[in-house]
Amino acid sequence: MTKDALYALKPDFNAITDYARLHNIGGFYAFTPDTKEGIVESRNFCPVYGIDEEAATGTFNQEYYLEKLPLY
């Protein structure tokens, strides 16, 4: 997924809520490492908790980088 595709997403919050409840999850993270700055761009959708789209997604970005970066 490209950064443009990420920001072009138009999520169906009702469908996300139904899926999240059915599978006992909080929501979805959409992400892409496709940036010139070498950072991850992400969007977090959690309508099941009354948050259609969360403004900050630092928790996911931290997990992503811990998987990708070598630890010394």
PDB file of N, CA, C, O and CB in Angstrom:
ATOM      1  N   MET A   1       0.847  -1.166   0.000  1.00  0.00           N
ATOM      2  CA  MET A   1       0.000   0.000   0.000  1.00  0.00           C
ATOM      3  C   MET A   1       0.896   1.233   0.000  1.00  0.00           C
ATOM      4  O   MET A   1       1.909   1.268   0.697  1.00  0.00           O
ATOM      5  CB  MET A   1      -0.965  -0.004   1.217  1.00  0.00           C
ATOM      6  N   THR A   2       0.529   2.225  -0.767  1.00  0.00           N
ATOM      7  CA  THR A   2       1.268   3.480  -0.783  1.00  0.00           C
ATOM      8  C   THR A   2       0.649   4.464   0.212  1.00  0.00           C
ATOM      9  O   THR A   2      -0.468   4.267   0.691  1.00  0.00           O
ATOM     10  CB  THR A   2       1.286   4.084  -2.206  1.00  0.00           C
ATOM     11  N   LYS A   3       1.391   5.514   0.508  1.00  0.00           N
ATOM     12  CA  LYS A   3       0.881   6.557   1.406  1.00  0.00           C
ATOM     13  C   LYS A   3      -0.395   7.170   0.832  1.00  0.00           C
ATOM     14  O   LYS A   3      -1.340   7.429   1.578  1.00  0.00           O
ATOM     15  CB  LYS A   3       1.951   7.655   1.633  1.00  0.00           C
ATOM     16  N   ASP A   4      -0.438   7.405  -0.471  1.00  0.00           N
ATOM     17  CA  ASP A   4      -1.641   7.975  -1.090  1.00  0.00           C
ATOM     18  C   ASP A   4      -2.834   7.040  -0.934  1.00  0.00           C
ATOM     19  O   ASP A   4      -3.944   7.484  -0.641  1.00  0.00           O
ATOM     20  CB  ASP A   4      -1.394   8.265  -2.578  1.00  0.00           C
ATOM     21  N   ALA A   5      -2.602   5.746  -1.129  1.00  0.00           N
ATOM     22  CA  ALA A   5      -3.686   4.769  -0.971  1.00  0.00           C
ATOM     23  C   ALA A   5      -4.166   4.715   0.477  1.00  0.00           C
ATOM     24  O   ALA A   5      -5.363   4.591   0.734  1.00  0.00           O
ATOM     25  CB  ALA A   5      -3.223   3.374  -1.427  1.00  0.00           C
ATOM     26  N   LEU A   6      -3.235   4.806   1.414  1.00  0.00           N
ATOM     27  CA  LEU A   6      -3.597   4.790   2.829  1.00  0.00           C
ATOM     28  C   LEU A   6      -4.549   5.930   3.167  1.00  0.00           C
ATOM     29  O   LEU A   6      -5.572   5.719   3.818  1.00  0.00           O
ATOM     30  CB  LEU A   6      -2.343   4.878   3.700  1.00  0.00           C
ATOM     31  N   TYR A   7      -4.214   7.133   2.725  1.00  0.00           N
ATOM     32  CA  TYR A   7      -5.047   8.288   3.056  1.00  0.00           C
ATOM     33  C   TYR A   7      -6.295   8.391   2.198  1.00  0.00           C
ATOM     34  O   TYR A   7      -7.190   9.180   2.502  1.00  0.00           O
ATOM     35  CB  TYR A   7      -4.249   9.545   2.918  1.00  0.00           C
ATOM     36  N   ALA A   8      -6.369   7.607   1.133  1.00  0.00           N
ATOM     37  CA  ALA A   8      -7.573   7.582   0.305  1.00  0.00           C
ATOM     38  C   ALA A   8      -8.622   6.596   0.833  1.00  0.00           C
ATOM     39  O   ALA A   8      -9.757   6.592   0.357  1.00  0.00           O
ATOM     40  CB  ALA A   8      -7.207   7.224  -1.126  1.00  0.00           C
ATOM     41  N   LEU A   9      -8.252   5.760   1.812  1.00  0.00           N
ATOM     42  CA  LEU A   9      -9.201   4.793   2.360  1.00  0.00           C
ATOM     43  C   LEU A   9     -10.450   5.481   2.885  1.00  0.00           C
ATOM     44  O   LEU A   9     -10.378   6.522   3.539  1.00  0.00           O
ATOM     45  CB  LEU A   9      -8.549   3.981   3.473  1.00  0.00           C
ATOM     46  N   LYS A  10     -11.577   4.893   2.591  1.00  0.00           N
ATOM     47  CA  LYS A  10     -12.861   5.371   3.099  1.00  0.00           C
ATOM     48  C   LYS A  10     -13.513   4.192   3.834  1.00  0.00           C
ATOM     49  O   LYS A  10     -14.331   3.470   3.264  1.00  0.00           O
ATOM     50  CB  LYS A  10     -13.792   5.923   1.927  1.00  0.00           C
ATOM     51  N   PRO A  11     -13.140   4.008   5.103  1.00  0.00           N
ATOM     52  CA  PRO A  11     -13.601   2.826   5.835  1.00  0.00           C
ATOM     53  C   PRO A  11     -15.107   2.814   6.085  1.00  0.00           C
ATOM     54  O   PRO A  11     -15.727   3.853   6.310  1.00  0.00           O
ATOM     55  CB  PRO A  11     -12.882   2.736   7.150  1.00  0.00           C
ATOM     56  N   ASP A  12     -15.671   1.620   6.038  1.00  0.00           N
ATOM     57  CA  ASP A  12     -17.077   1.394   6.391  1.00  0.00           C
ATOM     58  C   ASP A  12     -17.097   1.069   7.884  1.00  0.00           C
ATOM     59  O   ASP A  12     -16.870  -0.076   8.274  1.00  0.00           O
ATOM     60  CB  ASP A  12     -17.735   0.222   5.520  1.00  0.00           C
ATOM     61  N   PHE A  13     -17.365   2.069   8.716  1.00  0.00           N
ATOM     62  CA  PHE A  13     -17.278   1.901  10.158  1.00  0.00           C
ATOM     63  C   PHE A  13     -18.289   0.914  10.710  1.00  0.00           C
ATOM     64  O   PHE A  13     -18.012   0.243  11.704  1.00  0.00           O
ATOM     65  CB  PHE A  13     -17.456   3.218  10.828  1.00  0.00           C
ATOM     66  N   ASN A  14     -19.451   0.809  10.091  1.00  0.00           N
ATOM     67  CA  ASN A  14     -20.424  -0.191  10.528  1.00  0.00           C
ATOM     68  C   ASN A  14     -19.907  -1.605  10.269  1.00  0.00           C
ATOM     69  O   ASN A  14     -20.052  -2.487  11.116  1.00  0.00           O
ATOM     70  CB  ASN A  14     -21.767   0.019   9.813  1.00  0.00           C
ATOM     71  N   ALA A  15     -19.312  -1.816   9.112  1.00  0.00           N
ATOM     72  CA  ALA A  15     -18.760  -3.134   8.792  1.00  0.00           C
ATOM     73  C   ALA A  15     -17.578  -3.457   9.705  1.00  0.00           C
ATOM     74  O   ALA A  15     -17.434  -4.596  10.150  1.00  0.00           O
ATOM     75  CB  ALA A  15     -18.323  -3.194   7.313  1.00  0.00           C
ATOM     76  N   ILE A  16     -16.733  -2.467   9.987  1.00  0.00           N
ATOM     77  CA  ILE A  16     -15.605  -2.697  10.896  1.00  0.00           C
ATOM     78  C   ILE A  16     -16.111  -3.060  12.288  1.00  0.00           C
ATOM     79  O   ILE A  16     -15.581  -3.967  12.929  1.00  0.00           O
ATOM     80  CB  ILE A  16     -14.695  -1.448  10.967  1.00  0.00           C
ATOM     81  N   THR A  17     -17.128  -2.357  12.752  1.00  0.00           N
ATOM     82  CA  THR A  17     -17.713  -2.650  14.069  1.00  0.00           C
ATOM     83  C   THR A  17     -18.260  -4.068  14.116  1.00  0.00           C
ATOM     84  O   THR A  17     -17.994  -4.801  15.068  1.00  0.00           O
ATOM     85  CB  THR A  17     -18.831  -1.646  14.401  1.00  0.00           C
ATOM     86  N   ASP A  18     -19.018  -4.461  13.102  1.00  0.00           N
ATOM     87  CA  ASP A  18     -19.580  -5.818  13.064  1.00  0.00           C
ATOM     88  C   ASP A  18     -18.475  -6.870  13.063  1.00  0.00           C
ATOM     89  O   ASP A  18     -18.555  -7.848  13.806  1.00  0.00           O
ATOM     90  CB  ASP A  18     -20.475  -5.994  11.826  1.00  0.00           C
ATOM     91  N   TYR A  19     -17.454  -6.684  12.244  1.00  0.00           N
ATOM     92  CA  TYR A  19     -16.351  -7.638  12.155  1.00  0.00           C
ATOM     93  C   TYR A  19     -15.590  -7.709  13.476  1.00  0.00           C
ATOM     94  O   TYR A  19     -15.249  -8.793  13.950  1.00  0.00           O
ATOM     95  CB  TYR A  19     -15.398  -7.253  11.013  1.00  0.00           C
ATOM     96  N   ALA A  20     -15.328  -6.542  14.063  1.00  0.00           N
ATOM     97  CA  ALA A  20     -14.586  -6.495  15.327  1.00  0.00           C
ATOM     98  C   ALA A  20     -15.340  -7.227  16.439  1.00  0.00           C
ATOM     99  O   ALA A  20     -14.734  -7.959  17.222  1.00  0.00           O
ATOM    100  CB  ALA A  20     -14.326  -5.036  15.739  1.00  0.00           C
ATOM    101  N   ARG A  21     -16.620  -7.036  16.508  1.00  0.00           N
ATOM    102  CA  ARG A  21     -17.415  -7.731  17.535  1.00  0.00           C
ATOM    103  C   ARG A  21     -17.450  -9.234  17.271  1.00  0.00           C
ATOM    104  O   ARG A  21     -17.338 -10.033  18.201  1.00  0.00           O
ATOM    105  CB  ARG A  21     -18.855  -7.169  17.579  1.00  0.00           C
ATOM    106  N   LEU A  22     -17.604  -9.616  16.017  1.00  0.00           N
ATOM    107  CA  LEU A  22     -17.659 -11.027  15.658  1.00  0.00           C
ATOM    108  C   LEU A  22     -16.359 -11.746  16.013  1.00  0.00           C
ATOM    109  O   LEU A  22     -16.386 -12.901  16.438  1.00  0.00           O
ATOM    110  CB  LEU A  22     -17.950 -11.178  14.169  1.00  0.00           C
ATOM    111  N   HIS A  23     -15.227 -11.073  15.842  1.00  0.00           N
ATOM    112  CA  HIS A  23     -13.921 -11.694  16.038  1.00  0.00           C
ATOM    113  C   HIS A  23     -13.217 -11.236  17.322  1.00  0.00           C
ATOM    114  O   HIS A  23     -12.047 -11.543  17.551  1.00  0.00           O
ATOM    115  CB  HIS A  23     -13.042 -11.399  14.851  1.00  0.00           C
ATOM    116  N   ASN A  24     -13.956 -10.497  18.147  1.00  0.00           N
ATOM    117  CA  ASN A  24     -13.439 -10.058  19.450  1.00  0.00           C
ATOM    118  C   ASN A  24     -12.114  -9.298  19.331  1.00  0.00           C
ATOM    119  O   ASN A  24     -11.145  -9.582  20.036  1.00  0.00           O
ATOM    120  CB  ASN A  24     -13.256 -11.261  20.366  1.00  0.00           C
ATOM    121  N   ILE A  25     -12.106  -8.330  18.420  1.00  0.00           N
ATOM    122  CA  ILE A  25     -10.931  -7.469  18.256  1.00  0.00           C
ATOM    123  C   ILE A  25     -11.370  -6.020  18.425  1.00  0.00           C
ATOM    124  O   ILE A  25     -12.561  -5.709  18.390  1.00  0.00           O
ATOM    125  CB  ILE A  25     -10.249  -7.691  16.861  1.00  0.00           C
ATOM    126  N   GLY A  26     -10.397  -5.145  18.606  1.00  0.00           N
ATOM    127  CA  GLY A  26     -10.717  -3.738  18.810  1.00  0.00           C
ATOM    128  C   GLY A  26     -10.934  -2.967  17.526  1.00  0.00           C
ATOM    129  O   GLY A  26     -11.715  -2.016  17.500  1.00  0.00           O
ATOM    130  N   GLY A  27     -10.262  -3.356  16.472  1.00  0.00           N
ATOM    131  CA  GLY A  27     -10.377  -2.623  15.218  1.00  0.00           C
ATOM    132  C   GLY A  27      -9.260  -3.001  14.279  1.00  0.00           C
ATOM    133  O   GLY A  27      -8.744  -4.118  14.322  1.00  0.00           O
ATOM    134  N   PHE A  28      -8.886  -2.054  13.422  1.00  0.00           N
ATOM    135  CA  PHE A  28      -7.894  -2.310  12.386  1.00  0.00           C
ATOM    136  C   PHE A  28      -6.864  -1.202  12.319  1.00  0.00           C
ATOM    137  O   PHE A  28      -7.177  -0.030  12.525  1.00  0.00           O
ATOM    138  CB  PHE A  28      -8.565  -2.471  11.040  1.00  0.00           C
ATOM    139  N   TYR A  29      -5.628  -1.587  12.027  1.00  0.00           N
ATOM    140  CA  TYR A  29      -4.569  -0.648  11.679  1.00  0.00           C
ATOM    141  C   TYR A  29      -4.268  -0.843  10.209  1.00  0.00           C
ATOM    142  O   TYR A  29      -3.980  -1.954   9.764  1.00  0.00           O
ATOM    143  CB  TYR A  29      -3.286  -0.855  12.561  1.00  0.00           C
ATOM    144  N   ALA A  30      -4.336   0.229   9.469  1.00  0.00           N
ATOM    145  CA  ALA A  30      -3.864   0.212   8.084  1.00  0.00           C
ATOM    146  C   ALA A  30      -2.543   0.971   8.098  1.00  0.00           C
ATOM    147  O   ALA A  30      -2.452   2.036   8.709  1.00  0.00           O
ATOM    148  CB  ALA A  30      -4.922   0.862   7.068  1.00  0.00           C
ATOM    149  N   PHE A  31      -1.520   0.443   7.436  1.00  0.00           N
ATOM    150  CA  PHE A  31      -0.216   1.105   7.500  1.00  0.00           C
ATOM    151  C   PHE A  31       0.583   0.885   6.224  1.00  0.00           C
ATOM    152  O   PHE A  31       0.291  -0.005   5.425  1.00  0.00           O
ATOM    153  CB  PHE A  31       0.576   0.600   8.701  1.00  0.00           C
ATOM    154  N   THR A  32       1.599   1.722   6.059  1.00  0.00           N
ATOM    155  CA  THR A  32       2.541   1.575   4.971  1.00  0.00           C
ATOM    156  C   THR A  32       3.889   2.160   5.375  1.00  0.00           C
ATOM    157  O   THR A  32       3.937   3.243   5.958  1.00  0.00           O
ATOM    158  CB  THR A  32       2.011   2.251   3.698  1.00  0.00           C
ATOM    159  N   PRO A  33       4.970   1.473   5.080  1.00  0.00           N
ATOM    160  CA  PRO A  33       6.295   2.054   5.286  1.00  0.00           C
ATOM    161  C   PRO A  33       6.755   2.828   4.043  1.00  0.00           C
ATOM    162  O   PRO A  33       7.937   3.149   3.919  1.00  0.00           O
ATOM    163  CB  PRO A  33       7.312   0.952   5.633  1.00  0.00           C
ATOM    164  N   ASP A  34       5.843   3.123   3.140  1.00  0.00           N
ATOM    165  CA  ASP A  34       6.140   3.763   1.865  1.00  0.00           C
ATOM    166  C   ASP A  34       6.251   5.283   2.038  1.00  0.00           C
ATOM    167  O   ASP A  34       5.369   6.028   1.612  1.00  0.00           O
ATOM    168  CB  ASP A  34       5.055   3.417   0.825  1.00  0.00           C
ATOM    169  N   THR A  35       7.329   5.728   2.658  1.00  0.00           N
ATOM    170  CA  THR A  35       7.544   7.165   2.810  1.00  0.00           C
ATOM    171  C   THR A  35       8.992   7.498   2.524  1.00  0.00           C
ATOM    172  O   THR A  35       9.869   6.659   2.723  1.00  0.00           O
ATOM    173  CB  THR A  35       7.153   7.636   4.222  1.00  0.00           C
ATOM    174  N   LYS A  36       9.253   8.679   2.071  1.00  0.00           N
ATOM    175  CA  LYS A  36      10.614   9.126   1.779  1.00  0.00           C
ATOM    176  C   LYS A  36      11.424   9.331   3.050  1.00  0.00           C
ATOM    177  O   LYS A  36      12.651   9.228   3.029  1.00  0.00           O
ATOM    178  CB  LYS A  36      10.584  10.415   0.976  1.00  0.00           C
ATOM    179  N   GLU A  37      10.742   9.622   4.160  1.00  0.00           N
ATOM    180  CA  GLU A  37      11.421   9.877   5.424  1.00  0.00           C
ATOM    181  C   GLU A  37      11.813   8.605   6.158  1.00  0.00           C
ATOM    182  O   GLU A  37      12.507   8.674   7.172  1.00  0.00           O
ATOM    183  CB  GLU A  37      10.548  10.710   6.307  1.00  0.00           C
ATOM    184  N   GLY A  38      11.389   7.453   5.676  1.00  0.00           N
ATOM    185  CA  GLY A  38      11.717   6.192   6.319  1.00  0.00           C
ATOM    186  C   GLY A  38      10.895   5.922   7.568  1.00  0.00           C
ATOM    187  O   GLY A  38      11.356   5.233   8.477  1.00  0.00           O
ATOM    188  N   ILE A  39       9.692   6.454   7.619  1.00  0.00           N
ATOM    189  CA  ILE A  39       8.806   6.217   8.753  1.00  0.00           C
ATOM    190  C   ILE A  39       7.559   5.485   8.292  1.00  0.00           C
ATOM    191  O   ILE A  39       7.257   5.434   7.099  1.00  0.00           O
ATOM    192  CB  ILE A  39       8.428   7.541   9.441  1.00  0.00           C
ATOM    193  N   VAL A  40       6.855   4.930   9.231  1.00  0.00           N
ATOM    194  CA  VAL A  40       5.601   4.247   8.919  1.00  0.00           C
ATOM    195  C   VAL A  40       4.462   5.251   9.025  1.00  0.00           C
ATOM    196  O   VAL A  40       4.374   6.003   9.996  1.00  0.00           O
ATOM    197  CB  VAL A  40       5.365   3.031   9.872  1.00  0.00           C
ATOM    198  N   GLU A  41       3.603   5.260   8.033  1.00  0.00           N
ATOM    199  CA  GLU A  41       2.367   6.041   8.078  1.00  0.00           C
ATOM    200  C   GLU A  41       1.265   5.058   8.418  1.00  0.00           C
ATOM    201  O   GLU A  41       1.226   3.958   7.868  1.00  0.00           O
ATOM    202  CB  GLU A  41       2.081   6.800   6.710  1.00  0.00           C
ATOM    203  N   SER A  42       0.361   5.441   9.323  1.00  0.00           N
ATOM    204  CA  SER A  42      -0.693   4.501   9.713  1.00  0.00           C
ATOM    205  C   SER A  42      -1.979   5.209  10.075  1.00  0.00           C
ATOM    206  O   SER A  42      -2.004   6.399  10.392  1.00  0.00           O
ATOM    207  CB  SER A  42      -0.237   3.653  10.878  1.00  0.00           C
ATOM    208  N   ARG A  43      -3.051   4.426  10.014  1.00  0.00           N
ATOM    209  CA  ARG A  43      -4.379   4.890  10.442  1.00  0.00           C
ATOM    210  C   ARG A  43      -4.985   3.776  11.283  1.00  0.00           C
ATOM    211  O   ARG A  43      -4.824   2.595  10.976  1.00  0.00           O
ATOM    212  CB  ARG A  43      -5.311   5.255   9.205  1.00  0.00           C
ATOM    213  N   ASN A  44      -5.679   4.160  12.341  1.00  0.00           N
ATOM    214  CA  ASN A  44      -6.257   3.202  13.279  1.00  0.00           C
ATOM    215  C   ASN A  44      -7.770   3.410  13.326  1.00  0.00           C
ATOM    216  O   ASN A  44      -8.246   4.506  13.622  1.00  0.00           O
ATOM    217  CB  ASN A  44      -5.628   3.357  14.701  1.00  0.00           C
ATOM    218  N   PHE A  45      -8.510   2.358  13.034  1.00  0.00           N
ATOM    219  CA  PHE A  45      -9.975   2.417  13.029  1.00  0.00           C
ATOM    220  C   PHE A  45     -10.523   1.545  14.151  1.00  0.00           C
ATOM    221  O   PHE A  45     -10.322   0.331  14.141  1.00  0.00           O
ATOM    222  CB  PHE A  45     -10.547   1.962  11.657  1.00  0.00           C
ATOM    223  N   CYS A  46     -11.211   2.145  15.114  1.00  0.00           N
ATOM    224  CA  CYS A  46     -11.756   1.423  16.281  1.00  0.00           C
ATOM    225  C   CYS A  46     -13.176   1.855  16.603  1.00  0.00           C
ATOM    226  O   CYS A  46     -13.442   2.249  17.739  1.00  0.00           O
ATOM    227  CB  CYS A  46     -10.869   1.643  17.504  1.00  0.00           C
ATOM    228  N   PRO A  47     -14.099   1.797  15.649  1.00  0.00           N
ATOM    229  CA  PRO A  47     -15.451   2.272  15.928  1.00  0.00           C
ATOM    230  C   PRO A  47     -16.191   1.451  16.987  1.00  0.00           C
ATOM    231  O   PRO A  47     -17.149   1.943  17.584  1.00  0.00           O
ATOM    232  CB  PRO A  47     -16.246   2.270  14.662  1.00  0.00           C
ATOM    233  N   VAL A  48     -15.767   0.222  17.226  1.00  0.00           N
ATOM    234  CA  VAL A  48     -16.418  -0.606  18.245  1.00  0.00           C
ATOM    235  C   VAL A  48     -16.295   0.053  19.622  1.00  0.00           C
ATOM    236  O   VAL A  48     -17.116  -0.193  20.505  1.00  0.00           O
ATOM    237  CB  VAL A  48     -15.798  -2.028  18.269  1.00  0.00           C
ATOM    238  N   TYR A  49     -15.263   0.893  19.803  1.00  0.00           N
ATOM    239  CA  TYR A  49     -15.055   1.616  21.066  1.00  0.00           C
ATOM    240  C   TYR A  49     -15.504   3.075  20.976  1.00  0.00           C
ATOM    241  O   TYR A  49     -15.198   3.876  21.859  1.00  0.00           O
ATOM    242  CB  TYR A  49     -13.583   1.558  21.466  1.00  0.00           C
ATOM    243  N   GLY A  50     -16.219   3.415  19.923  1.00  0.00           N
ATOM    244  CA  GLY A  50     -16.684   4.781  19.756  1.00  0.00           C
ATOM    245  C   GLY A  50     -15.646   5.716  19.159  1.00  0.00           C
ATOM    246  O   GLY A  50     -15.814   6.934  19.198  1.00  0.00           O
ATOM    247  N   ILE A  51     -14.571   5.155  18.604  1.00  0.00           N
ATOM    248  CA  ILE A  51     -13.513   5.957  17.979  1.00  0.00           C
ATOM    249  C   ILE A  51     -13.429   5.540  16.515  1.00  0.00           C
ATOM    250  O   ILE A  51     -12.785   4.545  16.182  1.00  0.00           O
ATOM    251  CB  ILE A  51     -12.121   5.766  18.712  1.00  0.00           C
ATOM    252  N   ASP A  52     -14.084   6.305  15.643  1.00  0.00           N
ATOM    253  CA  ASP A  52     -14.028   5.920  14.233  1.00  0.00           C
ATOM    254  C   ASP A  52     -12.586   5.841  13.742  1.00  0.00           C
ATOM    255  O   ASP A  52     -12.173   4.841  13.153  1.00  0.00           O
ATOM    256  CB  ASP A  52     -14.821   6.914  13.376  1.00  0.00           C
ATOM    257  N   GLU A  53     -11.830   6.900  13.989  1.00  0.00           N
ATOM    258  CA  GLU A  53     -10.417   6.891  13.621  1.00  0.00           C
ATOM    259  C   GLU A  53      -9.627   7.587  14.724  1.00  0.00           C
ATOM    260  O   GLU A  53      -9.884   8.745  15.056  1.00  0.00           O
ATOM    261  CB  GLU A  53     -10.185   7.586  12.238  1.00  0.00           C
ATOM    262  N   GLU A  54      -8.678   6.874  15.275  1.00  0.00           N
ATOM    263  CA  GLU A  54      -7.851   7.422  16.343  1.00  0.00           C
ATOM    264  C   GLU A  54      -6.812   8.372  15.753  1.00  0.00           C
ATOM    265  O   GLU A  54      -6.247   8.116  14.690  1.00  0.00           O
ATOM    266  CB  GLU A  54      -7.162   6.290  17.141  1.00  0.00           C
ATOM    267  N   ALA A  55      -6.577   9.461  16.456  1.00  0.00           N
ATOM    268  CA  ALA A  55      -5.650  10.472  15.957  1.00  0.00           C
ATOM    269  C   ALA A  55      -4.190  10.039  16.083  1.00  0.00           C
ATOM    270  O   ALA A  55      -3.368  10.419  15.249  1.00  0.00           O
ATOM    271  CB  ALA A  55      -5.861  11.773  16.700  1.00  0.00           C
ATOM    272  N   ALA A  56      -3.851   9.259  17.097  1.00  0.00           N
ATOM    273  CA  ALA A  56      -2.460   8.856  17.325  1.00  0.00           C
ATOM    274  C   ALA A  56      -2.357   7.339  17.277  1.00  0.00           C
ATOM    275  O   ALA A  56      -3.162   6.632  17.883  1.00  0.00           O
ATOM    276  CB  ALA A  56      -1.939   9.395  18.684  1.00  0.00           C
ATOM    277  N   THR A  57      -1.358   6.847  16.553  1.00  0.00           N
ATOM    278  CA  THR A  57      -1.190   5.398  16.425  1.00  0.00           C
ATOM    279  C   THR A  57       0.232   4.986  16.771  1.00  0.00           C
ATOM    280  O   THR A  57       0.783   4.071  16.159  1.00  0.00           O
ATOM    281  CB  THR A  57      -1.540   4.938  15.006  1.00  0.00           C
ATOM    282  N   GLY A  58       0.817   5.646  17.734  1.00  0.00           N
ATOM    283  CA  GLY A  58       2.202   5.382  18.116  1.00  0.00           C
ATOM    284  C   GLY A  58       2.459   3.982  18.613  1.00  0.00           C
ATOM    285  O   GLY A  58       3.549   3.450  18.399  1.00  0.00           O
ATOM    286  N   THR A  59       1.489   3.361  19.275  1.00  0.00           N
ATOM    287  CA  THR A  59       1.685   2.016  19.807  1.00  0.00           C
ATOM    288  C   THR A  59       1.987   1.032  18.689  1.00  0.00           C
ATOM    289  O   THR A  59       2.908   0.224  18.809  1.00  0.00           O
ATOM    290  CB  THR A  59       0.452   1.564  20.588  1.00  0.00           C
ATOM    291  N   PHE A  60       1.233   1.088  17.620  1.00  0.00           N
ATOM    292  CA  PHE A  60       1.481   0.186  16.501  1.00  0.00           C
ATOM    293  C   PHE A  60       2.832   0.475  15.859  1.00  0.00           C
ATOM    294  O   PHE A  60       3.583  -0.453  15.557  1.00  0.00           O
ATOM    295  CB  PHE A  60       0.367   0.305  15.462  1.00  0.00           C
ATOM    296  N   ASN A  61       3.150   1.753  15.648  1.00  0.00           N
ATOM    297  CA  ASN A  61       4.419   2.089  15.010  1.00  0.00           C
ATOM    298  C   ASN A  61       5.590   1.563  15.816  1.00  0.00           C
ATOM    299  O   ASN A  61       6.571   1.086  15.246  1.00  0.00           O
ATOM    300  CB  ASN A  61       4.545   3.597  14.830  1.00  0.00           C
ATOM    301  N   GLN A  62       5.498   1.643  17.132  1.00  0.00           N
ATOM    302  CA  GLN A  62       6.561   1.123  17.992  1.00  0.00           C
ATOM    303  C   GLN A  62       6.726  -0.382  17.771  1.00  0.00           C
ATOM    304  O   GLN A  62       7.849  -0.862  17.615  1.00  0.00           O
ATOM    305  CB  GLN A  62       6.254   1.420  19.482  1.00  0.00           C
ATOM    306  N   GLU A  63       5.644  -1.112  17.757  1.00  0.00           N
ATOM    307  CA  GLU A  63       5.708  -2.564  17.549  1.00  0.00           C
ATOM    308  C   GLU A  63       6.297  -2.899  16.182  1.00  0.00           C
ATOM    309  O   GLU A  63       7.097  -3.826  16.059  1.00  0.00           O
ATOM    310  CB  GLU A  63       4.310  -3.188  17.683  1.00  0.00           C
ATOM    311  N   TYR A  64       5.905  -2.149  15.159  1.00  0.00           N
ATOM    312  CA  TYR A  64       6.423  -2.378  13.810  1.00  0.00           C
ATOM    313  C   TYR A  64       7.943  -2.237  13.782  1.00  0.00           C
ATOM    314  O   TYR A  64       8.645  -3.091  13.239  1.00  0.00           O
ATOM    315  CB  TYR A  64       5.781  -1.399  12.812  1.00  0.00           C
ATOM    316  N   TYR A  65       8.439  -1.161  14.366  1.00  0.00           N
ATOM    317  CA  TYR A  65       9.878  -0.928  14.344  1.00  0.00           C
ATOM    318  C   TYR A  65      10.643  -1.917  15.211  1.00  0.00           C
ATOM    319  O   TYR A  65      11.772  -2.275  14.875  1.00  0.00           O
ATOM    320  CB  TYR A  65      10.177   0.476  14.795  1.00  0.00           C
ATOM    321  N   LEU A  66      10.064  -2.367  16.313  1.00  0.00           N
ATOM    322  CA  LEU A  66      10.745  -3.368  17.113  1.00  0.00           C
ATOM    323  C   LEU A  66      10.936  -4.664  16.346  1.00  0.00           C
ATOM    324  O   LEU A  66      11.907  -5.386  16.573  1.00  0.00           O
ATOM    325  CB  LEU A  66       9.976  -3.630  18.385  1.00  0.00           C
ATOM    326  N   GLU A  67      10.015  -4.960  15.439  1.00  0.00           N
ATOM    327  CA  GLU A  67      10.139  -6.150  14.603  1.00  0.00           C
ATOM    328  C   GLU A  67      11.178  -5.952  13.490  1.00  0.00           C
ATOM    329  O   GLU A  67      11.827  -6.912  13.074  1.00  0.00           O
ATOM    330  CB  GLU A  67       8.780  -6.507  13.995  1.00  0.00           C
ATOM    331  N   LYS A  68      11.338  -4.719  13.009  1.00  0.00           N
ATOM    332  CA  LYS A  68      12.179  -4.457  11.838  1.00  0.00           C
ATOM    333  C   LYS A  68      13.612  -4.060  12.178  1.00  0.00           C
ATOM    334  O   LYS A  68      14.526  -4.332  11.400  1.00  0.00           O
ATOM    335  CB  LYS A  68      11.561  -3.376  11.013  1.00  0.00           C
ATOM    336  N   LEU A  69      13.821  -3.425  13.325  1.00  0.00           N
ATOM    337  CA  LEU A  69      15.140  -2.909  13.642  1.00  0.00           C
ATOM    338  C   LEU A  69      15.933  -3.895  14.486  1.00  0.00           C
ATOM    339  O   LEU A  69      15.383  -4.528  15.388  1.00  0.00           O
ATOM    340  CB  LEU A  69      15.024  -1.580  14.363  1.00  0.00           C
ATOM    341  N   PRO A  70      17.227  -4.028  14.195  1.00  0.00           N
ATOM    342  CA  PRO A  70      18.050  -4.904  15.041  1.00  0.00           C
ATOM    343  C   PRO A  70      18.263  -4.256  16.411  1.00  0.00           C
ATOM    344  O   PRO A  70      18.427  -3.041  16.518  1.00  0.00           O
ATOM    345  CB  PRO A  70      19.420  -5.199  14.360  1.00  0.00           C
ATOM    346  N   LEU A  71      18.259  -5.077  17.439  1.00  0.00           N
ATOM    347  CA  LEU A  71      18.520  -4.582  18.780  1.00  0.00           C
ATOM    348  C   LEU A  71      19.961  -4.927  19.153  1.00  0.00           C
ATOM    349  O   LEU A  71      20.409  -6.050  18.922  1.00  0.00           O
ATOM    350  CB  LEU A  71      17.511  -5.185  19.809  1.00  0.00           C
ATOM    351  N   TYR A  72      20.668  -3.993  19.712  1.00  0.00           N
ATOM    352  CA  TYR A  72      22.076  -4.200  20.079  1.00  0.00           C
ATOM    353  C   TYR A  72      22.202  -4.360  21.564  1.00  0.00           C
ATOM    354  O   TYR A  72      23.307  -4.543  22.074  1.00  0.00           O
ATOM    355  CB  TYR A  72      22.952  -3.040  19.601  1.00  0.00           C
TER     356      TYR A  72
END
